[in-house]
Amino acid sequence: MSNTNSTPQSQGSQKPQNSQNSRKAHNSTEETQNSTESKADARRPALMEVLRQARGQLAELTGLVPETVTSFEQTEDGWSLEVEVLELERVPDTMSLMAGYQVDLDPEGQVTGYRRVRRYERGRSDARRPGGR
């Protein structure tokens, strides 16, 4: 003899509980996934924040004020960007010396290295490429 009650009424009362339990488990899984994603997002700064941090760090390291970010890309090791700075102000302004710096950042946006890659007068354009117009 069985001690379980298998009337339709008792079976029907078990279904909502199972349904509620599966909903709770599903919601808990979603919350865990959302929490994990939000923690990852919290560690990864937004694109504009990376740019702001890089400009600020470069200014602090070099003592030069960044004017323009001319290239920006994500790399395997973090980020790489080129920043133009005013190195020597002259009159007229078109004779001022500008420089392009390559700045390497880790995934969190902290500068890991930088170097000057070119120096030029503000009023000069880049040299023509062979075969270019």
N, C-alpha and C positions, 0 to 999 in steps of 0.2 A: 504494500500500500504506500501511496505517495503522500507526503505532507504538503505538497504544493497545491495551490488552488488554481485551476486552469479554466476558470470561468471567463467568458468573453469580457466581462466587466473588469476583472483583475488584469487581463492581458492588455486591455485598452489603456489602463492607467499607467502601465509600464512604458508605453510608446512615447508619451510626451517627455518622460524623464530621460529616456535614451536620446531623444531629439534635443532636449535642453543640454544634456551632457556633451553631445557632439558639437553643438553650437558654442558652448563654453570652451571646449578644446580648440575649435577652429579659431575663435576670437583670440584665445591665448597665443596660438601660433602666429596669427597676424600681428599681434602686439609685439611679440618677440622679434619678428622680422622687421617691423617698423622701427623698433627700438635699435636694432642692430644697424639698420640703414641710416637712421638719424645720428647714431654715434659716429659712423663712418663719414657722414656728411659734415658733422661737427668738426672732425679732424681735418677735413679737406676744405681749405678756404675757397671762397668764391673767386672767380676769375678777376674781377675788378679789385678785390682785396689783395690778391697776389700782386697785381700791378702796383697798387699803392704801396705795399710793403717793399717791393723791389726798388721802387723809386726812392723811398725814404731811406732804405739801407744803403743804396748807392751814394746818395747825397751825404750820409753820415760818414761813409768810408772814404770818399774822395774829397769832400768839401765843395763839390760842384753841384749845381742845381740842375736836375734833369728837366729838359724841355719837352721832349717827345719820345714816345716808345714807337720805334719804326718797325719792329718785328717781334712776334710773340708766338711761341709754340711749346706744346707739351712734349717732353722727351721721356725716355725710359727711366731716367734718373730724377725727373721732376719737371722743371721748366727752363726754357732758354729764351732770352729776349735781347734785343738791341735797343739801346737808349742813346739819344743824342743829348749832349750837354754843351753848355757854353763854357769853353776853357779860358778864353781871353777876350775881354770886351774891348772893342776898338771903335774909333769914330772915323768914318761913318760905320754904322752897324753892319753893313755888308762886308766889311773887312774883319769882323770879329772871327776869332778862331773857334771852330766847333769840333767836337769829337764824337765818334760813335763807340760805345762800349758794349761788349757782349757780356751779359750777366747770366750766370747759371744759378738756379735755385733748386732746393730739394722739394719734395712733394708738398710740404707744409708752407712753402713760400719763403724760406730763409735762404739768404745768399750763401752759396758755397764757393763762389769764385767770380771774378770779373777781369776783363782786360780791354784795353783800348785797341780797337781794330782799324780805326782810321781817324785822320785829322785833316781838316779842310777849312777854307774860308767860307763864311756863311753865304756870300754872294756867288760862290762857284757851284756849278752843277757837277755831277759825277762825269768822269771821262766817258766818251763814247766807246761802246763795245765794237770790236771789229765786225764789220758787216751790218752793224746796227744803223738806224736812222737818227 
